[in-house]
Amino acid sequence: MRQASLDVCRILCQRPIAVGREDKISFAFSSGAYFVETNGGGPGFATPAADPTISGFRANAAAADYSRILAAGVYGAHRPFGYAYSGSGGGFRTIGGAENTTGVWDGFVPYVIATPVAMPNVFSVRMHAQRVLREKFDIIDDAYDADGTGCPFPALTPEERDALTEVTRMGFPPRSWFGHRTMGSHAFSALYGGLAAMDADYFSNFWTTEGYLGADPGSSIHQSRLQWTAQVAEVVYEELPDERVLSRGGVDQAFRGAEQAARRFIAVRLS
């Protein structure tokens, strides 16, 4: 156990020192507070079979309550005020703590809050636009740039105009397409399993049932569809450096979760 603790300390000491807004501990301490962060009960409670209240709010509430016991031992008997905050999907947990606990926290600050009304559309509508507009993003970016026309639509086909209009009406800011090269699908991978469980027939209906894009023979989606028969030859993993195993992302990467092993699955090699 002592050696394991030394190894963890060695890893932490090698990691870059957080500065500015990333230095949450120093910010809290300089404000006369202490900082508590939890793992929501651990990866075992992030599965569908687990009690959702543990990762939803109970693990956080238990950590907050216990932190007051530790604080009393260090600073003397008193009751510290406590405030919970988190962003994006973590904002759900902040709201969960507000709605399901009493006397644990004195205030709550959810930010860039996600919404179940927009999931998964907030990701899928953007992914659709990324596919349809993939050859026109530079034109779109130029149009919205400082010296641009402000309107990229004349350079788009009817399908491309529909895709850009749809994603804009869904709330995606048009000027943000300048980052299309590194945008990816973001947190859709974290939602995919739940979508498959809720609507298992979607994946066949999409290609066969009238009203779905895949059932439209004139849609360009058929040009992007890949189908072949193959066998799995190898599962490919990425070896993670020690500091990645213990790392925790900010709000934009929090959906990935903390790395729990020295390697992670990244691909399947087919034969």
C-alpha positions as CSV (number, residue, x, y, z in Angstrom):
1,M,0.0,0.0,0.0
2,R,2.8,2.4,0.8
3,Q,4.5,1.7,-2.5
4,A,1.2,2.3,-4.3
5,S,0.8,5.6,-2.5
6,L,4.3,6.7,-3.5
7,D,3.7,5.8,-7.1
8,V,0.5,7.9,-7.1
9,C,2.4,10.8,-5.5
10,R,5.1,10.5,-8.1
11,I,2.6,10.6,-11.0
12,L,0.8,13.6,-9.5
13,C,4.1,15.5,-9.0
14,Q,5.0,14.9,-12.7
15,R,1.7,16.3,-13.9
16,P,1.6,20.0,-15.0
17,I,0.5,22.4,-12.3
18,A,-3.0,23.8,-12.8
19,V,-3.1,27.5,-13.3
20,G,-5.8,30.1,-13.7
21,R,-9.3,28.9,-13.9
22,E,-8.1,25.3,-13.9
23,D,-6.6,25.7,-10.4
24,K,-9.8,25.1,-8.5
25,I,-8.1,24.1,-5.2
26,S,-6.1,27.3,-4.9
27,F,-9.1,29.4,-5.9
28,A,-11.2,27.7,-3.2
29,F,-8.4,28.0,-0.5
30,S,-7.7,31.6,-1.3
31,S,-11.4,32.3,-0.9
32,G,-11.5,30.8,2.6
33,A,-12.9,27.5,1.4
34,Y,-11.9,23.9,0.6
35,F,-12.6,22.0,-2.5
36,V,-14.3,18.6,-2.8
37,E,-14.5,16.5,-6.0
38,T,-16.0,13.0,-6.3
39,N,-16.1,10.3,-8.9
40,G,-19.8,9.8,-8.5
41,G,-19.4,6.5,-6.8
42,G,-16.9,5.1,-9.3
43,P,-17.3,3.5,-12.7
44,G,-19.4,0.6,-11.3
45,F,-22.2,3.0,-10.7
46,A,-22.2,4.4,-14.2
47,T,-23.8,1.3,-15.6
48,P,-27.6,0.8,-16.4
49,A,-27.8,-2.0,-13.7
50,A,-26.6,0.2,-10.9
51,D,-28.7,2.3,-8.6
52,P,-28.9,5.6,-10.5
53,T,-29.3,7.7,-7.3
54,I,-25.7,6.9,-6.3
55,S,-24.1,8.6,-9.2
56,G,-27.0,11.0,-9.5
57,F,-26.6,12.7,-6.2
58,R,-26.0,10.3,-3.2
59,A,-22.2,9.9,-3.7
60,N,-21.8,13.6,-3.9
61,A,-23.9,14.2,-0.9
62,A,-22.1,11.6,1.2
63,A,-18.7,13.2,0.2
64,A,-20.0,16.7,1.1
65,D,-21.2,15.5,4.5
66,Y,-18.0,13.6,5.3
67,S,-15.9,16.6,4.3
68,R,-17.5,18.6,7.1
69,I,-16.3,15.9,9.6
70,L,-12.7,16.3,8.2
71,A,-13.0,20.1,8.3
72,A,-14.1,20.0,11.9
73,G,-11.0,18.0,12.8
74,V,-8.7,20.5,11.1
75,Y,-10.4,23.8,11.8
76,G,-12.5,23.1,14.8
77,A,-16.2,22.4,15.3
78,H,-18.3,24.5,12.9
79,R,-20.6,24.0,10.0
80,P,-19.1,25.1,6.7
81,F,-21.3,26.5,4.0
82,G,-21.3,24.3,0.9
83,Y,-22.1,24.9,-2.7
84,A,-22.3,22.4,-5.5
85,Y,-21.6,23.2,-9.1
86,S,-21.0,21.3,-12.4
87,G,-21.4,21.7,-16.1
88,S,-23.0,20.0,-19.0
89,G,-24.1,16.5,-18.0
90,G,-22.7,17.0,-14.6
91,G,-25.2,19.8,-14.3
92,F,-27.9,17.1,-14.0
93,R,-26.1,15.9,-10.9
94,T,-26.0,19.3,-9.4
95,I,-29.7,19.7,-10.0
96,G,-30.3,16.2,-8.7
97,G,-28.6,17.2,-5.5
98,A,-30.7,20.3,-5.2
99,E,-34.0,18.4,-5.7
100,N,-33.2,15.3,-3.6
101,T,-31.2,16.4,-0.6
102,T,-31.8,18.6,2.4
103,G,-29.2,20.4,4.5
104,V,-26.2,19.2,2.5
105,W,-25.6,22.2,0.4
106,D,-26.5,25.9,0.7
107,G,-26.5,26.7,-3.0
108,F,-26.2,25.2,-6.5
109,V,-24.7,26.4,-9.7
110,P,-25.4,24.2,-12.8
111,Y,-23.9,25.7,-15.9
112,V,-23.9,25.0,-19.7
113,I,-26.7,22.7,-18.6
114,A,-27.7,19.9,-20.9
115,T,-31.3,19.1,-21.5
116,P,-33.1,15.8,-22.1
117,V,-35.3,17.6,-24.7
118,A,-32.2,18.1,-26.9
119,M,-30.7,14.7,-26.5
120,P,-29.6,13.1,-28.8
121,N,-30.7,15.6,-31.4
122,V,-28.1,18.2,-30.2
123,F,-25.4,15.7,-31.4
124,S,-27.2,13.9,-34.2
125,V,-28.3,17.0,-36.0
126,R,-24.8,18.3,-35.9
127,M,-23.4,15.0,-37.2
128,H,-25.9,15.1,-40.0
129,A,-24.7,18.6,-40.9
130,Q,-21.1,17.5,-40.7
131,R,-21.7,14.7,-43.2
132,V,-23.8,16.8,-45.7
133,L,-21.6,19.9,-45.5
134,R,-18.2,18.4,-45.2
135,E,-17.1,19.8,-48.6
136,K,-18.5,23.3,-47.9
137,F,-17.3,24.2,-44.4
138,D,-14.5,26.4,-45.7
139,I,-17.1,28.3,-47.8
140,I,-19.4,28.6,-44.8
141,D,-16.5,29.8,-42.6
142,D,-15.5,32.4,-45.1
143,A,-19.0,33.7,-45.3
144,Y,-19.3,34.3,-41.6
145,D,-15.7,35.6,-41.2
146,A,-15.1,39.3,-40.6
147,D,-15.0,40.3,-44.2
148,G,-17.5,37.7,-45.5
149,T,-20.9,38.1,-47.0
150,G,-22.7,36.7,-43.9
151,C,-24.7,34.3,-46.1
152,P,-23.2,31.1,-47.4
153,F,-26.5,29.7,-48.8
154,P,-26.0,30.8,-52.4
155,A,-23.0,28.4,-52.6
156,L,-25.0,25.4,-51.2
157,T,-27.1,22.8,-52.8
158,P,-30.8,22.4,-51.6
159,E,-29.8,19.4,-49.4
160,E,-26.9,21.4,-48.0
161,R,-29.1,24.5,-47.3
162,D,-31.6,22.3,-45.5
163,A,-28.9,20.7,-43.3
164,L,-27.4,24.1,-42.4
165,T,-30.8,25.6,-41.7
166,E,-31.9,22.6,-39.5
167,V,-28.7,22.6,-37.4
168,T,-28.9,26.4,-37.0
169,R,-32.5,26.3,-35.9
170,M,-31.6,23.5,-33.4
171,G,-29.3,26.1,-31.8
172,F,-25.8,25.4,-33.3
173,P,-24.1,28.8,-33.8
174,P,-23.2,29.2,-37.5
175,R,-19.9,31.0,-36.8
176,S,-18.7,28.0,-34.8
177,W,-18.1,25.9,-38.0
178,F,-14.6,27.3,-38.2
179,G,-13.7,24.5,-35.8
180,H,-15.2,21.7,-38.0
181,R,-11.8,19.9,-38.5
182,T,-11.5,19.0,-34.8
183,M,-15.2,18.9,-33.9
184,G,-16.0,15.2,-34.1
185,S,-19.1,13.7,-32.7
186,H,-18.3,14.7,-29.1
187,A,-20.5,13.0,-26.4
188,F,-22.7,11.1,-28.8
189,S,-20.7,8.0,-28.0
190,A,-21.7,8.2,-24.4
191,L,-25.4,8.3,-25.4
192,Y,-25.4,5.7,-28.1
193,G,-25.9,2.7,-25.8
194,G,-28.9,4.3,-24.2
195,L,-30.4,5.1,-27.6
196,A,-30.0,1.5,-28.8
197,A,-31.7,0.2,-25.6
198,M,-34.6,2.6,-26.0
199,D,-35.3,2.1,-29.7
200,A,-33.7,-1.1,-30.9
201,D,-35.8,-1.1,-34.1
202,Y,-34.5,2.3,-35.2
203,F,-31.5,0.8,-36.9
204,S,-33.6,-1.3,-39.3
205,N,-36.5,1.2,-39.6
206,F,-34.1,3.9,-40.6
207,W,-33.3,2.2,-43.9
208,T,-36.7,0.7,-44.6
209,T,-39.5,2.8,-43.2
210,E,-40.9,5.8,-45.1
211,G,-40.2,9.1,-43.4
212,Y,-36.7,8.1,-42.4
213,L,-33.8,9.6,-44.3
214,G,-32.3,6.2,-45.1
215,A,-35.5,5.1,-46.8
216,D,-35.3,8.0,-49.3
217,P,-33.6,6.6,-52.4
218,G,-32.6,10.1,-53.5
219,S,-30.7,10.9,-50.2
220,S,-27.0,11.3,-50.4
221,I,-26.7,9.2,-47.2
222,H,-26.6,6.1,-49.4
223,Q,-23.3,7.4,-50.9
224,S,-21.8,7.5,-47.4
225,R,-23.1,4.1,-46.2
226,L,-20.5,1.4,-46.0
227,Q,-21.4,-2.3,-45.8
228,W,-19.2,-5.4,-46.0
229,T,-18.8,-8.8,-44.5
230,A,-15.7,-9.3,-42.3
231,Q,-14.3,-11.1,-39.3
232,V,-12.9,-9.5,-36.2
233,A,-9.1,-10.2,-36.3
234,E,-8.0,-8.1,-33.3
235,V,-9.1,-5.7,-30.7
236,V,-6.8,-2.7,-30.7
237,Y,-5.9,-0.9,-27.5
238,E,-4.0,2.3,-26.7
239,E,-1.5,2.2,-23.9
240,L,-2.0,5.1,-21.6
241,P,0.8,7.0,-19.8
242,D,0.4,7.0,-16.0
243,E,-0.7,10.6,-15.9
244,R,-3.7,9.8,-18.2
245,V,-4.9,7.1,-15.9
246,L,-5.4,9.6,-13.1
247,S,-6.5,12.5,-15.2
248,R,-9.8,14.2,-15.0
249,G,-11.2,16.4,-17.8
250,G,-13.0,19.7,-17.7
251,V,-16.6,20.2,-18.6
252,D,-16.0,19.7,-22.3
253,Q,-14.4,16.3,-21.8
254,A,-16.2,15.1,-18.7
255,F,-18.4,12.8,-20.6
256,R,-15.4,10.6,-21.3
257,G,-15.1,9.8,-17.6
258,A,-11.8,9.1,-15.7
259,E,-9.4,6.5,-17.1
260,Q,-9.5,3.5,-15.0
261,A,-6.9,1.3,-16.6
262,A,-3.5,1.5,-18.2
263,R,-5.0,1.0,-21.7
264,R,-8.2,1.7,-23.4
265,F,-10.1,0.2,-26.4
266,I,-9.8,2.3,-29.6
267,A,-10.5,0.1,-32.6
268,V,-11.3,-3.2,-34.1
269,R,-9.1,-4.6,-36.9
270,L,-11.1,-6.6,-39.4
271,S,-9.9,-9.3,-41.8
